[in-house]
Amino acid sequence: MKPAGGRLLLLLLLLLAAVLTGTRAHPVPGDTRLPPDAKECDLARFKSLAPQELKAFRKARDVIEEWLLKKDVKCSSRLFPSGRDLQQLQVQERPKALQADLALTLEVLENVTDPALGPILHQPLHTLRHIQSQLRACTQSQPTAEPGSQSHRLSRWLHKLQEAQEKETPGCLEASVTSNLMRLLLRDLMCVAMGDQCPELRSSCQRHCVDSTSPPP
């Protein structure tokens, strides 16, 4: 009986070892899928905006300007001076500068207090948020800049925007982003979308890009 008992014990041990080997956890391959909220960087689509989108922005700008006139808003400085040009920045810095401009524009327009302006701002805000998501995807996909690599011009502009948010009155911020709205869309956004070809935009655009609802030829 003893030898039989020993063989039985050995068989049980072998069976247990086989079961443990078969159920051993294997390494789980890494998930290579993008997170659900990840977006592909694709700014080329913004080389021109649809005519109906530009019409909605033009209408929103005009209505807000009339609204500000009734409020008698007076400002001593210009947040977006006419001489400022994204082409003065390095190509890789332009999306970050535009992202800062757009973030301020969205924050100000989203906080316009007059409920009558809500329907007029609905479509422009939707478009601006979409542009913002694309810019965020593009800036996040860029390599992290080394400390001190940011140009003095970009640093100064970002500081000025931050300072304006802290010091300017709501009315002056509304006036600044409204007057800059078409330039942001028709010159700055297009410049970023064109990348290295941005200098070609300047020769064909000039003031037309600031005031017109049509993209340059």
Buried (B, 14 or more C-beta within 10 A) or exposed (E): EEEEEEEEEEEEEEEEEEEEEEEEEEEEEEEEEEEEEEBEBEBEEBBBBEEEBBEBBBBBBEBBBEBBEEEEBEBEEBBBEEEBEBEBBEBEBBBBBBBBBBBBBBEBBEEBEEEEBEEBBEBBBEBBEEBBEBBBBBBEEEEEEEEEEBEEBBEEBBEBBEEBBEEBEEBBBBBBBBBBBBBBBBBBBBBBBBBEEBEEBBEEBEEBBBEBBEBBE
